Amino acid sequence: MSKDMRSTASLACFTGEPLFPETLSVGRPQSGDTDRFFDRLRDMFSRNWLTNHGPMVQELEAAVEVRLDVKHAIAFCNGTVALEMMLRAQEIKGEVIVPSFTFIATVHAIRAAGLMPVFSDIGSTHLLDPDAVERAVTPNTAAILGVHTWGQGCEIERLQFLADQHGLKLLFDAAHAFDCTYRGRPLGGFGVCEAFSLHATKVFHSFEGGLVTTQDDAVAHRLRLMRNFGFSDYDTVVCAGGNGKLSEPAAAMALTNLESLSSFISVNRELHEVYRRSLQGIPGVGLLDYDPRERQNHQYVVLEIDQDGFGMSRDQLLRILQAENILARRYFYPSCHRMEPYRTLDPEAGHRLPVTTSLCERVLVLPTGGQIAPIDAEDIAHLIGFCQREAGAIRARWEHDA
Ligand SMILES: *Cc1c(COP(=O)(O)O)cnc(C)c1O
């Protein structure tokens, strides 16, 4: 390791220099060839077609339809608006079953669409637990909104069975899941609709952007109208809508990034493998393993820290890593049911969410992507191993300094 790790004093949270001179963060943007991007912008200015379903948005939608093998891809200005319009396009009322272990936008979109979120617990892979979903179904349930967390497909077959049995719409937040598969088929083509985010922190970005994918012609038609205020032609508005349009510069960024996406993913895949190898055998550290039969974008390197086995809590480890300029992150902490307005709407939700509640205290996501070299991932893993071995001494020093 590039720094002497023989004593706890060498930790940056005590008296040492940070392991990394510059911060390594989760979700640092990965962008393709900027020359290609600027060429596209020059073409855009010569056309002077800047937004309103421009040629680059159309090209992007067609490229996504091919890549995800889906009939319709509709581009939006961001992932949250994509989720909201996807929900509104279902023309439903009542409750939507959703995990609490998700980014808050999933749940805000349900509220914004005039629907009521009902939180369901998750299973050991951090995905919606179909048994918990079944228990949450009431006569008011209108839809299930699953989240393909970390790019892993939900248990789609069981959720689809429940949806069919109870007459519910099955929808997915696929914000993490671009270029990932379920049973060998790209995510994007399941349920009624799926929504993606093209935010700068995601594996495939357009600065800000989103997509809804669907196999349903009627839903796709409605979404295209809704995205543009409900206009069917210059002077005719045929439905409620809003402004969900993606701009041409954003589409130019997405098209450029699509050209490099496979190489971003292979960098991520290699780093994930280095982390896996280097973290192996450290007590109390579990690395979430992805199903090797599925394609993954490896955008998230997800640890579970077990305080008893590791010797310190996730938050204590996080404090050490941050001092070393490793900006690892807690995820979905403290989870949606403990954030407003949901905490007030359903103060008892936590009782139904034991896995969510305990997972929130343990999850830690490590930096990955082009800014990290394999040797950095190794150093980070070795530092985590050092913290485990020296946990007692580190805690004693904190107590002493306090
Ligand atoms: C990023 C994200 C969103 C929101 O997408 P934006 O494009 O940032 O609006 C929604 N759900 C999940 C799970 C996300 O990670």
PDBQT file of the ligand as one rigid body, heavy atoms in Angstrom, charges set to zero:
ROOT
HETATM    1  C1  LIG A 501     -31.320   8.543  -9.718  1.00  0.00    +0.000 C 
HETATM    2  C2  LIG A 501     -32.559   7.863  -9.286  1.00  0.00    +0.000 A 
HETATM    3  C3  LIG A 501     -33.829   8.409  -9.529  1.00  0.00    +0.000 A 
HETATM    4  C4  LIG A 501     -34.047   9.813 -10.018  1.00  0.00    +0.000 C 
HETATM    5  O1  LIG A 501     -33.561  10.101 -11.244  1.00  0.00    +0.000 OA
HETATM    6  P1  LIG A 501     -33.185  11.617 -11.631  1.00  0.00    +0.000 P 
HETATM    7  O2  LIG A 501     -32.788  11.503 -13.059  1.00  0.00    +0.000 OA
HETATM    8  O3  LIG A 501     -32.084  12.054 -10.736  1.00  0.00    +0.000 OA
HETATM    9  O4  LIG A 501     -34.421  12.452 -11.454  1.00  0.00    +0.000 OA
HETATM   10  C5  LIG A 501     -34.949   7.658  -9.200  1.00  0.00    +0.000 A 
HETATM   11  N1  LIG A 501     -34.824   6.445  -8.631  1.00  0.00    +0.000 NA
HETATM   12  C6  LIG A 501     -33.626   5.902  -8.359  1.00  0.00    +0.000 A 
HETATM   13  C7  LIG A 501     -33.569   4.537  -7.744  1.00  0.00    +0.000 C 
HETATM   14  C8  LIG A 501     -32.458   6.600  -8.650  1.00  0.00    +0.000 A 
HETATM   15  O5  LIG A 501     -31.272   6.063  -8.329  1.00  0.00    +0.000 OA
ENDROOT
TORSDOF 0
